[in-house]
């Protein structure tokens, strides 16, 4: 446990200024959202800008934190030290969940009040953050730098959209159920990303088989396209 805390502290210090910048944009977005801006408010573009930078900076930070001790680099510094792979993974997950799930969750509690935390949408939002962070960390664990991370993610997104469009065109005119809930499809897609993301992280840190991880990414891409094209169950 002491080693995990040491690794978390090491990353937190290393990326401290970037984390502080991310937190500043988060605080700005929280204050502006609390103000309940109208559609014609001059501060609305600032809110949109803050949320955009907040999301992009979080994705980049996830990549930097994971790739600082990359599991796919045979020459990574930590591999020559007595650091068990699963200990390294636990430290990374602890820091990422703390930063990008727990802190935003607390921010919502502070900004909206404790009672809002028990609304129906709040657990789903927390689960969404957890799955997105896990999937992003998995993608970072399969790539060697931020450029490759962004390129791989962009290609995966393009393939999902293209395959979804192809499937819908190919099956155009077939009978579809009338009860298709978009949020249901998003939730199922998010859970898939989280499950596959965790599997890829375990493969990368425990087995160190990047080709196997890319195989899992390919299966995830196909699964997401199928869900987006054909999912028709409705969650109440």
C-alpha positions as CSV (number, residue, x, y, z in Angstrom):
1,X,0.0,0.0,0.0
2,X,2.9,2.4,0.8
3,X,4.3,1.8,-2.7
4,X,0.9,2.6,-4.3
5,X,0.7,5.9,-2.3
6,X,4.3,6.7,-3.3
7,X,3.5,6.2,-7.0
8,X,0.3,8.3,-6.8
9,X,2.2,11.1,-5.1
10,X,5.0,10.9,-7.7
11,X,2.5,11.4,-10.6
12,X,0.6,14.0,-8.7
13,X,3.7,16.1,-8.2
14,X,5.0,15.5,-11.7
15,X,1.8,16.8,-13.3
16,X,0.9,19.1,-10.5
17,X,0.7,22.4,-12.6
18,X,-1.3,20.7,-15.3
19,X,-3.7,19.3,-12.8
20,X,-4.0,22.7,-11.2
21,X,-4.9,24.2,-14.6
22,X,-7.5,21.5,-15.2
23,X,-9.0,22.2,-11.7
24,X,-9.1,26.0,-12.4
25,X,-11.1,25.4,-15.6
26,X,-13.4,23.1,-13.7
27,X,-14.0,25.7,-11.0
28,X,-14.7,28.3,-13.6
29,X,-17.2,26.0,-15.3
30,X,-18.9,25.2,-12.0
31,X,-19.3,28.9,-11.1
32,X,-20.7,29.8,-14.5
33,X,-23.1,26.8,-14.4
34,X,-24.2,27.7,-11.0
35,X,-25.1,31.2,-12.3
36,X,-27.8,29.6,-14.6
37,X,-26.7,31.6,-17.6
38,X,-29.4,32.5,-20.2
39,X,-29.1,31.8,-23.9
40,X,-28.1,35.4,-24.6
41,X,-25.7,35.8,-21.7
42,X,-22.3,37.2,-22.7
43,X,-20.7,34.6,-20.4
44,X,-22.2,31.6,-22.1
45,X,-19.3,31.2,-24.6
46,X,-16.9,31.3,-21.6
47,X,-18.8,28.4,-20.1
48,X,-18.7,26.4,-23.3
49,X,-15.0,27.1,-23.7
50,X,-14.3,26.1,-20.1
51,X,-16.2,22.8,-20.5
52,X,-14.4,22.0,-23.8
53,X,-10.9,22.7,-22.4
54,X,-11.8,20.8,-19.2
55,X,-12.7,17.7,-21.2
56,X,-9.8,17.9,-23.6
57,X,-7.3,18.6,-20.9
58,X,-8.6,15.6,-18.9
59,X,-8.2,13.3,-21.9
60,X,-4.6,14.5,-22.4
61,X,-3.8,14.2,-18.7
62,X,-5.0,10.6,-18.6
63,X,-2.6,9.8,-21.5
64,X,0.3,11.6,-19.8
65,X,-0.2,9.9,-16.5
66,X,-0.5,6.4,-18.0
67,X,2.3,6.8,-20.5
68,X,4.7,8.2,-18.0
69,X,5.1,4.6,-16.9
70,X,4.0,2.9,-20.1
71,X,3.1,-0.8,-20.0
72,X,3.8,-1.2,-23.7
73,X,7.3,0.2,-23.7
74,X,9.8,-2.6,-23.0
75,X,12.4,0.0,-21.9
76,X,10.1,1.8,-19.5
77,X,12.0,2.9,-16.4
78,X,9.6,1.3,-13.9
79,X,10.2,-2.2,-15.4
80,X,13.7,-2.2,-14.1
81,X,12.6,-1.5,-10.6
82,X,10.9,-3.8,-8.0
83,X,7.4,-2.5,-8.9
84,X,4.8,-5.2,-9.6
85,X,2.7,-4.4,-12.7
86,X,-0.6,-4.7,-10.8
87,X,0.7,-2.3,-8.2
88,X,1.5,0.2,-10.9
89,X,-2.0,-0.3,-12.4
90,X,-3.6,0.2,-9.0
91,X,-1.7,3.4,-8.5
92,X,-2.7,4.8,-11.9
93,X,-6.4,3.8,-11.4
94,X,-6.5,5.3,-8.0
95,X,-5.1,8.7,-9.2
96,X,-7.3,8.8,-12.3
97,X,-10.5,7.9,-10.5
98,X,-9.7,10.4,-7.8
99,X,-9.0,13.2,-10.2
100,X,-11.6,12.6,-12.9
101,X,-14.5,10.8,-11.1
102,X,-14.4,11.7,-7.4
103,X,-13.5,15.4,-7.8
104,X,-16.1,16.1,-10.5
105,X,-18.7,14.2,-8.4
106,X,-17.8,16.4,-5.3
107,X,-18.0,19.4,-7.5
108,X,-21.6,18.5,-8.5
109,X,-22.5,18.0,-4.9
110,X,-21.1,21.4,-3.9
111,X,-22.6,23.2,-6.9
112,X,-26.1,21.6,-6.9
113,X,-26.6,20.6,-3.3
114,X,-26.5,17.3,-1.5
115,X,-30.1,16.4,-2.5
116,X,-29.2,16.6,-6.2
117,X,-26.7,13.9,-5.6
118,X,-29.4,11.3,-5.1
119,X,-31.3,12.1,-8.2
120,X,-31.9,9.4,-10.8
121,X,-29.3,10.8,-13.2
122,X,-26.5,11.2,-10.7
123,X,-25.4,7.6,-10.4
124,X,-25.5,7.2,-14.2
125,X,-23.3,10.3,-14.6
126,X,-20.8,8.9,-12.1
127,X,-20.8,5.6,-14.0
128,X,-20.4,7.4,-17.3
129,X,-17.3,9.2,-15.9
130,X,-15.8,6.0,-14.5
131,X,-16.3,4.1,-17.9
132,X,-14.9,7.0,-19.9
133,X,-11.8,7.3,-17.7
134,X,-11.2,3.5,-17.8
135,X,-11.6,3.4,-21.6
136,X,-9.3,6.4,-22.1
137,X,-6.7,4.9,-19.8
138,X,-6.8,1.6,-21.7
139,X,-6.2,3.5,-25.0
140,X,-3.3,5.3,-23.4
141,X,-1.9,2.0,-22.2
142,X,-1.8,0.7,-25.8
143,X,0.0,3.7,-27.2
144,X,3.4,5.2,-26.7
145,X,2.7,9.0,-26.8
146,X,-0.1,11.5,-26.9
147,X,0.0,11.8,-30.7
148,X,-0.5,8.0,-31.2
149,X,-3.2,8.1,-28.5
150,X,-5.2,10.8,-30.3
151,X,-4.6,9.2,-33.7
152,X,-5.8,5.7,-32.5
153,X,-8.8,7.2,-30.8
154,X,-9.7,9.2,-33.9
155,X,-9.4,6.2,-36.1
156,X,-11.5,4.1,-33.7
157,X,-14.2,6.8,-33.6
158,X,-14.2,7.0,-37.4
159,X,-14.5,3.3,-37.8
160,X,-17.4,3.1,-35.4
161,X,-19.3,5.9,-37.2
162,X,-18.6,4.4,-40.6
163,X,-19.5,0.9,-39.7
164,X,-22.7,2.1,-38.0
165,X,-23.7,4.1,-41.2
166,X,-22.9,1.0,-43.4
167,X,-25.1,-1.3,-41.2
168,X,-28.0,1.2,-41.1
169,X,-27.8,1.6,-44.9
170,X,-27.6,-2.1,-45.5
171,X,-30.6,-2.8,-43.2
172,X,-32.6,0.2,-44.3
173,X,-36.3,-0.5,-44.4
174,X,-36.3,-3.4,-42.0
175,X,-38.9,-3.4,-39.2
176,X,-37.7,-1.5,-36.2
177,X,-39.3,-1.3,-32.8
178,X,-40.9,2.1,-32.1
179,X,-39.3,2.3,-28.6
180,X,-35.7,3.4,-29.2
181,X,-34.3,5.5,-26.4
182,X,-31.1,7.3,-27.3
183,X,-29.9,7.5,-23.7
184,X,-30.3,3.7,-23.4
185,X,-27.9,3.3,-26.4
186,X,-25.4,5.8,-24.9
187,X,-25.5,4.0,-21.5
188,X,-24.9,0.6,-23.0
189,X,-22.1,1.9,-25.2
190,X,-20.5,3.5,-22.2
191,X,-20.7,0.3,-20.1
192,X,-19.1,-1.6,-23.0
193,X,-16.3,0.9,-23.1
194,X,-15.7,0.5,-19.4
195,X,-15.7,-3.3,-19.4
196,X,-13.4,-3.5,-22.5
197,X,-11.2,-0.8,-21.1
198,X,-10.7,-2.6,-17.8
199,X,-9.9,-5.8,-19.7
200,X,-7.4,-4.0,-21.9
201,X,-5.7,-2.5,-18.8
202,X,-5.4,-6.0,-17.2
203,X,-4.0,-7.4,-20.5
204,X,-1.4,-4.6,-20.8
205,X,-0.2,-4.6,-17.2
206,X,-0.5,-8.3,-16.4
207,X,0.3,-10.0,-19.8
208,X,1.9,-7.1,-21.7
209,X,0.3,-8.2,-25.0
210,X,-0.3,-5.1,-27.0
211,X,-1.5,-7.1,-30.1
212,X,-4.1,-8.8,-27.9
213,X,-5.2,-5.4,-26.6
214,X,-5.7,-4.1,-30.2
215,X,-7.7,-7.2,-30.9
216,X,-10.0,-6.2,-28.0
217,X,-10.2,-2.7,-29.3
218,X,-11.3,-4.1,-32.7
219,X,-14.0,-6.2,-31.0
220,X,-15.1,-3.1,-29.0
221,X,-15.4,-1.0,-32.2
222,X,-17.6,-3.6,-33.9
223,X,-19.7,-4.0,-30.7
224,X,-20.2,-0.3,-30.4
225,X,-21.2,0.0,-34.1
226,X,-23.7,-2.8,-33.7
227,X,-25.2,-1.3,-30.5
228,X,-25.5,2.2,-32.2
229,X,-27.1,0.7,-35.3
230,X,-29.4,-1.9,-33.9
231,X,-30.0,-1.4,-30.1
232,X,-33.7,-1.0,-29.6
233,X,-34.4,-1.8,-26.0
234,X,-35.6,0.8,-23.7
235,X,-34.6,1.4,-20.1
236,X,-37.2,2.9,-17.8
